[in-house]
Amino acid sequence: MLLNASLNHLSRIAAVALMAQWAAAFGVQAQEVRIGALIPLSGGLQGYGETSLQGVRLAVEEANAAGGMLGSKVRVIVGNTMTSAQPAVEAAQRLVSVERVHGVVGALSSGSTIPVAQSVTSVNRIPQISNASTAPAISTLKDDGYLFRTTPSDAFQGVALARIARKQGVESVAVLYVNNDYGQGLAESFQASFTAAGGKVTGSAAFAPNQAAYRGELSKLASGDAQALVLIAYPDDGGITIMRQSLEEGLFEKFILTDGMKSEAMIKQLGAEHLEGFYGSSARSTEGKASDLFREIYRKRHGQMPPHPYIDSAYDATMILMLAMEKAKSTDGPAIRDAIREVSNGPGEEIRPGEFARAKELIAAGKDINYQGAAGNHEFDDNGDVSGTFEHWAIKNGKIVTVDVFDPGS
C-alpha cells in the first residue's frame, strides 16, 4: 500500500511537472505573434522562394525592431509548398493547426494559393495575403473574404504583354503555357488582348511540367510559322528545358516571356548570347519614394536587389498583415481580415516602407493610416485584388533590364 501510494504520489508530481512544462511552452507560444510564410523552397518557383522570404523577414525584422506587435515579438514560420498543390495544402495545415499562425503570407503559385485558400485558411478563418499569385480565377474564389493579394491579376498582365508584343512589331505568335491556373488564365488573357489588337495566334497548347522532352508540343506549334513563341512557364518546371530544346532544334528562335520566366538562372543555364533581346512582362510598381525606400532597406541587409519579382510584394503583404493586427488590437482572424482594408486603403496618414514604428504610433493615437507599399499602393477591392502597373523587361548584355513601366489600362 505504501509503495503504491508513493508511486501514485510520484506519478502526480511527474504529471504536474509535465503540465507545467506544457503550460510554459504554450505560454511562450501564446506571447508570440506568428506569421506563416508559404514559400516554394523547391519546385518550379524555387528561384523566387528564397528572395520572397527575404521580403517577409525584412518586414518582420522591422516590426521587432520597433518593439514588436501587440506587446509581443513576431516570428515567421515557413512552410515549403514545393510549388505544388498537395504539399502546399499540407504545409498550410501544419501552419494553421500545429503552429497556430495568426496570418499567412503566400503562396506564390496560383495553383498552390487557390487550394490553400479553399481548404485551409478560409475555413479556419485565417487571413492570407499572396504576394505572387496572379490567376484571374482568384478574383471570384469563394474564400469568405480571407484571401488578398499584393500583385495584380493576370487579367491585366495579359493586356500588358499583348501591348508589349504589338509595340515590338510582332504580328503572329504561338502560345505554350504550363497546365495550371496561372498558365491557363494568363494564356487566355493574352490571346484575347493580342487578337483584339490585330495580332494572330497561330496555335496554343498546354504542357505538363517536369517532362524530359517537349518536342511534340514545340513541333506542332512551330508548324504555324509564328514569329515568336509566347512561353508562360516557370524555369525549373520545364521552362528552361523548352527553351533549350527549341533553340537547339531551330523550332523557335524568338521568345516572349512572362513574370514566371524572369530569372537569372535562365540566362546562366542557356547562355546570354542565345537570349539577347528576348523580353517579357512582369508586375512592377512605378518608381517613387516607397520603392526607393524599400530598395535601400534591402540593400543594407542583403546588398543589391536581384531582378526577381515579388520580393517587394512579399514585404508589403507582411507589413499589411501586421499593421492590420495592430489596428484590430487582436490576432483574431475575422478582426484582422476586417482591418486589412483599413490600413491599406485611403484615406489616412501615408505610411511607407521603413515606417512601421510611426504607423504603430498613429494607430495607438487613434488615427487612420494608408500604407503605400514598395510594390504599389494596394487599394484592395471587394475581391481582395489590387490594380497595378507592369514592366516591359528585356535581356541585354546578359542582364535583365527594365525597358518601361506602364499601366495597361491607360
WONOR-V829086 format. One record per residue. N is the residue number from 0. RES is the residue in one letter. SS is DSSP state (~ for helix, > for strand, _ for the rest). PHI is phi in radians with two decimals (none if undefined). NEAR is the number of other ideal C-beta (glycine too) atoms within 8 Angstrom. Layout:
N_RES_SS_PHI_NEAR ; N_RES_SS_PHI_NEAR
//
This chain:
0_M___none_4 ; 1_L_~_-1.09_5 ; 2_L_~_-1.10_6 ; 3_N_~_-1.11_7 ; 4_A_~_-1.11_8 ; 5_S_~_-1.12_8 ; 6_L_~_-1.12_8 ; 7_N_~_-1.11_8 ; 8_H_~_-1.10_8 ; 9_L_~_-1.13_8 ; 10_S_~_-1.11_8 ; 11_R_~_-1.14_8 ; 12_I_~_-1.10_8 ; 13_A_~_-1.10_8 ; 14_A_~_-1.13_8 ; 15_V_~_-1.10_8 ; 16_A_~_-1.08_8 ; 17_L_~_-1.13_8 ; 18_M_~_-1.13_8 ; 19_A_~_-1.13_8 ; 20_Q_~_-1.10_8 ; 21_W_~_-1.09_8 ; 22_A_~_-1.08_8 ; 23_A_~_-1.11_8 ; 24_A_~_-1.11_8 ; 25_F_~_-1.27_8 ; 26_G_~_-1.14_8 ; 27_V_~_-1.08_8 ; 28_Q_~_-1.11_9 ; 29_A_~_-1.18_6 ; 30_Q___-1.49_7 ; 31_E___-1.76_10 ; 32_V_>_-1.68_14 ; 33_R_>_-1.96_12 ; 34_I_>_-2.01_18 ; 35_G_>_-1.51_17 ; 36_A_>_-2.07_13 ; 37_L_>_-1.53_17 ; 38_I_>_-2.22_16 ; 39_P___-1.42_17 ; 40_L___-1.55_9 ; 41_S___-2.68_8 ; 42_G___1.54_12 ; 43_G___-1.11_16 ; 44_L___-1.84_15 ; 45_Q_~_-0.96_12 ; 46_G_~_-1.08_11 ; 47_Y_~_-1.73_14 ; 48_G_~_-1.15_13 ; 49_E_~_-1.12_10 ; 50_T_~_-1.24_12 ; 51_S_~_-1.11_16 ; 52_L_~_-1.12_13 ; 53_Q_~_-1.05_13 ; 54_G_~_-1.08_18 ; 55_V_~_-1.04_17 ; 56_R_~_-1.21_9 ; 57_L_~_-1.06_12 ; 58_A_~_-1.13_15 ; 59_V_~_-1.17_14 ; 60_E_~_-1.04_9 ; 61_E_~_-1.12_12 ; 62_A_~_-1.12_12 ; 63_N_~_-1.17_10 ; 64_A_~_-1.16_7 ; 65_A___-1.64_9 ; 66_G___1.70_7 ; 67_G___1.39_11 ; 68_M_>_-2.24_10 ; 69_L___0.93_10 ; 70_G___1.39_5 ; 71_S_>_-2.28_9 ; 72_K___-1.30_8 ; 73_V_>_-1.84_14 ; 74_R_>_-2.18_9 ; 75_V_>_-1.67_11 ; 76_I_>_-2.09_11 ; 77_V_>_-1.69_9 ; 78_G_>_-2.09_13 ; 79_N_>_-1.47_10 ; 80_T___-1.42_17 ; 81_M___1.01_10 ; 82_T___0.95_16 ; 83_S___-2.58_10 ; 84_A_~_-1.09_9 ; 85_Q_~_-1.13_6 ; 86_P_~_-1.06_10 ; 87_A_~_-1.15_18 ; 88_V_~_-1.11_12 ; 89_E_~_-1.12_8 ; 90_A_~_-1.13_12 ; 91_A_~_-1.15_16 ; 92_Q_~_-1.04_9 ; 93_R_~_-1.14_10 ; 94_L_~_-1.06_14 ; 95_V_~_-1.40_15 ; 96_S_~_-1.49_8 ; 97_V_~_-1.71_6 ; 98_E___-1.43_10 ; 99_R___0.99_8 ; 100_V___-1.21_12 ; 101_H___-1.69_11 ; 102_G_>_-2.92_15 ; 103_V_>_-2.24_17 ; 104_V_>_-1.84_16 ; 105_G_>_1.92_17 ; 106_A___-1.32_15 ; 107_L___-1.52_19 ; 108_S___-1.38_17 ; 109_S_~_-1.07_14 ; 110_G_~_-1.14_13 ; 111_S_~_-1.69_18 ; 112_T_~_-1.09_20 ; 113_I_~_-1.08_15 ; 114_P_~_-1.15_11 ; 115_V_~_-1.12_16 ; 116_A_~_-1.11_15 ; 117_Q_~_-1.28_11 ; 118_S_~_-1.87_7 ; 119_V_~_-2.19_13 ; 120_T_~_-1.19_15 ; 121_S___-1.18_14 ; 122_V___-1.24_7 ; 123_N___-1.71_9 ; 124_R___1.01_9 ; 125_I___-1.97_14 ; 126_P___-1.09_14 ; 127_Q_>_-2.32_17 ; 128_I_>_-2.17_16 ; 129_S_>_-1.50_17 ; 130_N___-1.67_17 ; 131_A___-2.54_16 ; 132_S___-1.39_15 ; 133_T___-2.05_16 ; 134_A___-1.04_16 ; 135_P_~_-1.02_10 ; 136_A_~_-1.08_10 ; 137_I_~_-1.13_18 ; 138_S_~_-1.04_9 ; 139_T_~_-1.90_6 ; 140_L___-1.16_10 ; 141_K___-1.47_6 ; 142_D___-2.19_12 ; 143_D___1.01_6 ; 144_G___1.38_6 ; 145_Y___-1.61_13 ; 146_L_>_-1.87_15 ; 147_F_>_-2.24_12 ; 148_R_>_-2.59_16 ; 149_T___-1.80_16 ; 150_T___-2.36_14 ; 151_P___-1.26_12 ; 152_S___-1.17_12 ; 153_D_~_-1.20_12 ; 154_A_~_-1.03_10 ; 155_F_~_-1.58_14 ; 156_Q_~_-1.13_20 ; 157_G_~_-1.06_16 ; 158_V_~_-1.14_12 ; 159_A_~_-1.10_13 ; 160_L_~_-1.14_17 ; 161_A_~_-1.09_14 ; 162_R_~_-1.13_12 ; 163_I_~_-1.07_13 ; 164_A_~_-1.08_14 ; 165_R_~_-1.17_12 ; 166_K_~_-1.16_6 ; 167_Q___-1.47_7 ; 168_G___1.47_5 ; 169_V___-1.41_11 ; 170_E___-1.94_7 ; 171_S_>_-2.48_11 ; 172_V_>_-2.46_16 ; 173_A_>_-1.90_15 ; 174_V_>_-2.20_15 ; 175_L_>_-2.19_17 ; 176_Y_>_-2.34_16 ; 177_V_>_-1.14_16 ; 178_N___-1.44_9 ; 179_N___-2.64_10 ; 180_D_~_-1.06_10 ; 181_Y_~_-1.09_16 ; 182_G_~_-1.10_13 ; 183_Q_~_-1.15_12 ; 184_G_~_-1.11_15 ; 185_L_~_-1.24_17 ; 186_A_~_-1.07_15 ; 187_E_~_-1.12_10 ; 188_S_~_-1.11_15 ; 189_F_~_-1.10_15 ; 190_Q_~_-1.07_12 ; 191_A_~_-1.10_9 ; 192_S_~_-1.26_13 ; 193_F_~_-1.16_14 ; 194_T_~_-1.23_10 ; 195_A_~_-1.13_7 ; 196_A___-1.54_9 ; 197_G___1.68_6 ; 198_G___-1.49_13 ; 199_K_>_-2.16_7 ; 200_V_>_-1.76_12 ; 201_T_>_-1.40_10 ; 202_G_>_-3.10_11 ; 203_S_>_-2.53_10 ; 204_A_>_-2.65_10 ; 205_A_>_-1.70_10 ; 206_F_>_-2.26_14 ; 207_A___-1.47_7 ; 208_P___-1.21_11 ; 209_N___1.08_5 ; 210_Q___-1.68_9 ; 211_A___-1.28_3 ; 212_A___-2.56_7 ; 213_Y___-2.27_12 ; 214_R_~_-1.13_9 ; 215_G_~_-1.09_7 ; 216_E_~_-1.11_10 ; 217_L_~_-1.17_16 ; 218_S_~_-1.11_9 ; 219_K_~_-1.13_9 ; 220_L_~_-1.23_18 ; 221_A_~_-1.17_12 ; 222_S___-1.18_7 ; 223_G___-1.48_9 ; 224_D___0.99_6 ; 225_A___-1.27_13 ; 226_Q___-1.23_7 ; 227_A_>_-2.69_12 ; 228_L_>_-1.86_15 ; 229_V_>_-1.45_17 ; 230_L_>_-1.96_14 ; 231_I_>_-1.91_14 ; 232_A___-2.79_17 ; 233_Y___-2.00_15 ; 234_P_~_-0.98_13 ; 235_D_~_-1.61_12 ; 236_D_~_-1.84_13 ; 237_G___2.41_15 ; 238_G_~_-1.04_16 ; 239_I_~_-1.18_12 ; 240_T_~_-1.07_11 ; 241_I_~_-1.06_14 ; 242_M_~_-1.14_12 ; 243_R_~_-1.09_10 ; 244_Q_~_-1.15_13 ; 245_S_~_-1.18_13 ; 246_L_~_-1.21_11 ; 247_E_~_-1.12_6 ; 248_E_~_-1.78_8 ; 249_G___1.16_5 ; 250_L___-1.36_10 ; 251_F___-2.39_13 ; 252_E___-1.89_4 ; 253_K___-2.17_8 ; 254_F_>_-2.21_11 ; 255_I_>_-2.03_15 ; 256_L_>_-2.04_11 ; 257_T___-2.13_15 ; 258_D_~_-1.04_11 ; 259_G_~_-1.11_13 ; 260_M_~_-1.87_13 ; 261_K___-1.40_13 ; 262_S___-2.50_10 ; 263_E_~_-1.20_9 ; 264_A_~_-1.08_10 ; 265_M_~_-1.06_13 ; 266_I_~_-1.16_14 ; 267_K_~_-1.12_6 ; 268_Q_~_-1.39_8 ; 269_L_~_-1.71_11 ; 270_G___1.65_7 ; 271_A_~_-1.04_9 ; 272_E_~_-1.13_5 ; 273_H_~_-1.53_7 ; 274_L_~_-1.98_11 ; 275_E___-0.96_9 ; 276_G___1.56_7 ; 277_F___-1.11_11 ; 278_Y_>_-2.57_12 ; 279_G_>_-2.95_15 ; 280_S_>_-2.20_13 ; 281_S_>_-2.87_12 ; 282_A_>_-1.12_14 ; 283_R___-2.80_11 ; 284_S___-1.36_14 ; 285_T___-1.21_7 ; 286_E___-1.16_6 ; 287_G___-3.04_7 ; 288_K_~_-1.08_6 ; 289_A_~_-1.11_12 ; 290_S_~_-1.18_13 ; 291_D_~_-1.12_9 ; 292_L_~_-1.08_12 ; 293_F_~_-1.17_13 ; 294_R_~_-1.04_10 ; 295_E_~_-1.22_9 ; 296_I_~_-1.06_12 ; 297_Y_~_-1.13_13 ; 298_R_~_-1.05_10 ; 299_K_~_-1.14_5 ; 300_R_~_-1.67_8 ; 301_H_~_-2.23_6 ; 302_G___1.61_3 ; 303_Q___-1.10_4 ; 304_M___-1.19_8 ; 305_P___-1.29_7 ; 306_P___-1.41_8 ; 307_H___-1.40_11 ; 308_P___-1.33_11 ; 309_Y___1.37_14 ; 310_I_~_-1.28_14 ; 311_D_~_-1.15_13 ; 312_S_~_-1.24_18 ; 313_A_~_-1.24_19 ; 314_Y_~_-1.05_17 ; 315_D_~_-1.09_18 ; 316_A_~_-1.03_16 ; 317_T_~_-1.21_15 ; 318_M_~_-1.06_14 ; 319_I_~_-1.10_17 ; 320_L_~_-1.06_15 ; 321_M_~_-1.22_16 ; 322_L_~_-1.12_16 ; 323_A_~_-1.15_16 ; 324_M_~_-1.10_16 ; 325_E_~_-1.10_13 ; 326_K_~_-1.14_11 ; 327_A_~_-1.30_11 ; 328_K___0.95_6 ; 329_S___-2.85_8 ; 330_T___-1.86_7 ; 331_D___-1.30_7 ; 332_G_~_-0.94_12 ; 333_P_~_-1.05_7 ; 334_A_~_-1.16_10 ; 335_I_~_-1.14_17 ; 336_R_~_-0.94_12 ; 337_D_~_-1.26_9 ; 338_A_~_-1.59_12 ; 339_I_~_-1.04_15 ; 340_R_~_-1.22_8 ; 341_E_~_-1.13_10 ; 342_V_~_-1.68_17 ; 343_S_~_-1.96_13 ; 344_N___-1.72_8 ; 345_G___-1.23_5 ; 346_P___-1.48_4 ; 347_G___2.59_9 ; 348_E_>_-1.15_8 ; 349_E_>_-1.25_7 ; 350_I_>_-2.11_14 ; 351_R___-2.04_10 ; 352_P___-0.93_11 ; 353_G___1.56_9 ; 354_E___-2.01_8 ; 355_F_~_-1.10_14 ; 356_A_~_-1.07_9 ; 357_R_~_-1.13_8 ; 358_A_~_-1.05_14 ; 359_K_~_-1.03_11 ; 360_E_~_-1.11_8 ; 361_L_~_-1.15_12 ; 362_I_~_-1.10_13 ; 363_A_~_-1.08_6 ; 364_A___-1.47_6 ; 365_G___1.42_4 ; 366_K___-1.69_8 ; 367_D___-1.39_8 ; 368_I_>_-2.15_14 ; 369_N_>_-2.38_13 ; 370_Y_>_-1.22_14 ; 371_Q___-1.86_8 ; 372_G___-1.43_18 ; 373_A___-1.13_13 ; 374_A___-1.79_16 ; 375_G___2.59_12 ; 376_N___-1.43_6 ; 377_H___0.99_13 ; 378_E___-1.52_9 ; 379_F___-1.24_11 ; 380_D___-1.53_7 ; 381_D___-1.11_3 ; 382_N___-1.61_7 ; 383_G___1.41_10 ; 384_D___-1.65_11 ; 385_V___-2.20_13 ; 386_S___-1.46_7 ; 387_G___-3.10_11 ; 388_T___-1.88_12 ; 389_F_>_-2.25_16 ; 390_E_>_-1.81_12 ; 391_H_>_-1.63_14 ; 392_W_>_-1.92_13 ; 393_A_>_-2.59_11 ; 394_I_>_-1.75_13 ; 395_K_>_-2.34_8 ; 396_N___0.95_5 ; 397_G___1.38_6 ; 398_K_>_-2.16_8 ; 399_I_>_-1.55_9 ; 400_V_>_-2.18_8 ; 401_T_>_-1.54_8 ; 402_V_>_-1.61_8 ; 403_D_>_-2.83_6 ; 404_V_>_-2.19_11 ; 405_F_>_-2.61_10 ; 406_D___-1.69_6 ; 407_P___-1.17_11 ; 408_G___-1.56_6 ; 409_S___-1.53_4
//
